[in-house]
């Protein structure tokens, strides 16, 4: 008998963060949860609650492919993808290190899009949903947060474009 329970995969579920809180909330709502982070040791509390955990580094195409392979081997499809993994940085523009800002942008935008593209065939099959965790700062300027603001604004625009497509 096929499992009719919906499944969510959440990136960036290190304990103490929003991803872990989302994993617990989805789990309590009766949805099958796959919580992911770069290291399984970052999610021991989630495992103790009965939440399934997988290693996933969203900056690594090989890690993304391995995660999908693990799910496929278990005959698991994803109905909801929550792109939560990301980072922030605080600095005035005068002190901005462009290489570090590019790394932040890569993580908060291009890596999330890589995960989305990789999971898209599965999500189309299940008529699933993509949730991209952005921020209120995607719509307003906040001092000392310019690379973060810009990355969240870019992801918000990608999200809106995906919705229309």
Secondary structure, DSSP 8 states (H G I E B T S, - for coil): ----S-EEEES---TTSHHHHHHHHHHHTT-EEEEEES-GGGGHHHHHTT-EEEE--TT-HHHHHHHHHHHHHTT---SEEEE---------GGG--HHHHHHHHIIIIIHHHHHHHHHHHHHHHHT-EEEE---GGGSS--TT-HHHHHHHHHHHHHHHHHHH-
